Amino acid sequence: MKFAATILAITFATAMSASSAFAADAAAPAKALTPQQQKMKDCNAQATGQKLAGEARKSFMSTCLKAGSTAEPAAAPAKPMTPQQEKMKACSTQARDKHLAGPERRTYMSSCLKGDSNPAPAAADAH
């Protein structure tokens, strides 16, 4: 019986919060949106128009909110890579070109990033 009362109380609280949220939504148009709220609304409308979902929508919204309400995801200026990032990219490209995966890739990447002039040989080179 106590469990049923708890469920009833939760259901009632949920219904009350939903009705108060609905009442707040009805009153919201009377207030002017802040610039940030307007930007969020515009970006959300663009994402919906492009039928974006999941990670694509999240990425678009992030870029749009940073750049402005009319930004496209590619419009964000690219930051220059640090020397470590450049090295990581080069090692990763080399590992991909050698078709390395799993432990072989980890070993190769570790050696390459340490600056070994001759990174650990990989079994995948024989392919």
C-alpha positions as MATLAB code, in Angstrom:
seq = 'MKFAATILAITFATAMSASSAFAADAAAPAKALTPQQQKMKDCNAQATGQKLAGEARKSFMSTCLKAGSTAEPAAAPAKPMTPQQEKMKACSTQARDKHLAGPERRTYMSSCLKGDSNPAPAAADAH';
ca = [
       0.000    0.000    0.000;
       2.841    2.384    0.822;
       4.360    1.703   -2.607;
       1.073    2.580   -4.339;
       0.862    5.828   -2.374;
       4.401    6.711   -3.398;
       3.613    6.054   -7.067;
       0.451    8.138   -6.790;
       2.388   11.015   -5.202;
       5.051   10.875   -7.950;
       2.396   10.810  -10.656;
       0.611   13.781   -9.103;
       3.852   15.753   -8.763;
       4.746   15.027  -12.382;
       1.329   16.143  -13.573;
       1.543   19.348  -11.552;
       5.024   20.210  -12.835;
       3.901   19.524  -16.402;
       0.923   21.833  -16.015;
       3.071   24.580  -14.483;
       5.620   24.149  -17.291;
       2.788   24.491  -19.806;
       1.589   27.643  -18.063;
       5.142   29.039  -18.160;
       5.346   28.294  -21.904;
       2.095   30.131  -22.492;
       3.451   33.222  -20.697;
       6.908   33.108  -22.354;
       5.999   34.874  -25.636;
       5.146   38.044  -23.691;
       8.853   38.441  -22.803;
      11.452   39.442  -25.359;
      14.181   36.865  -25.898;
      17.707   37.690  -24.838;
      20.297   37.703  -27.653;
      21.601   34.307  -26.470;
      18.089   32.854  -26.390;
      17.417   34.196  -29.884;
      20.676   32.691  -31.137;
      19.717   29.333  -29.575;
      16.296   29.514  -31.193;
      17.776   30.343  -34.619;
      20.409   27.585  -34.424;
      17.790   25.088  -33.279;
      15.543   26.024  -36.204;
      18.448   25.596  -38.653;
      19.340   22.199  -37.196;
      15.715   21.108  -37.411;
      15.492   22.389  -41.000;
      18.545   20.338  -41.908;
      17.015   17.320  -40.119;
      20.128   16.865  -37.988;
      20.105   14.414  -35.093;
      22.496   12.933  -32.568;
      26.162   13.891  -32.768;
      25.669   15.808  -36.036;
      23.067   18.040  -34.378;
      25.183   18.472  -31.256;
      28.215   19.461  -33.334;
      26.172   21.852  -35.486;
      24.582   23.500  -32.454;
      27.964   23.972  -30.802;
      29.469   25.571  -33.896;
      26.387   27.646  -34.594;
      26.174   29.012  -31.064;
      29.868   29.914  -31.037;
      29.895   31.598  -34.433;
      26.443   33.161  -34.623;
      22.933   32.281  -35.667;
      23.709   32.002  -39.390;
      26.937   29.996  -39.154;
      27.546   26.810  -41.051;
      29.576   24.104  -39.325;
      32.576   24.637  -41.655;
      32.611   28.398  -40.988;
      34.590   28.095  -37.760;
      38.169   29.272  -38.250;
      40.716   26.501  -37.874;
      43.181   26.921  -35.027;
      46.776   26.117  -35.906;
      47.918   22.750  -34.591;
      50.572   22.507  -31.934;
      53.779   20.633  -32.825;
      52.565   17.692  -30.714;
      49.248   17.614  -32.593;
      51.095   17.721  -35.932;
      53.300   14.830  -34.822;
      50.243   12.866  -33.651;
      48.521   13.426  -36.981;
      51.602   12.363  -38.958;
      52.083    9.219  -36.867;
      48.400    8.370  -37.143;
      48.499    8.786  -40.927;
      51.559    6.538  -41.150;
      49.890    3.902  -38.962;
      46.758    4.036  -41.119;
      48.829    3.729  -44.314;
      50.456    0.624  -42.826;
      46.976   -0.767  -41.974;
      47.879   -1.151  -38.315;
      45.263   -1.914  -35.691;
      45.043   -2.956  -32.073;
      48.274   -3.655  -30.183;
      50.432   -3.184  -33.292;
      49.029    0.312  -33.821;
      49.499    1.239  -30.155;
      53.115    0.057  -30.223;
      53.794    1.890  -33.468;
      52.137    5.110  -32.251;
      54.077    5.006  -28.988;
      57.398    4.603  -30.787;
      56.547    7.200  -33.408;
      55.439    9.795  -30.864;
      58.587    9.252  -28.789;
      60.524   10.277  -31.877;
      62.143    6.946  -32.634;
      63.691    7.328  -36.072;
      62.744    3.734  -36.848;
      59.401    2.949  -35.148;
      58.706   -0.615  -34.086;
      58.219   -2.905  -37.068;
      54.694   -4.128  -37.487;
      53.483   -7.520  -38.617;
      51.003   -5.773  -40.942;
      53.910   -4.532  -43.151;
      54.110   -7.980  -44.716;
      50.664   -7.578  -46.351;
];
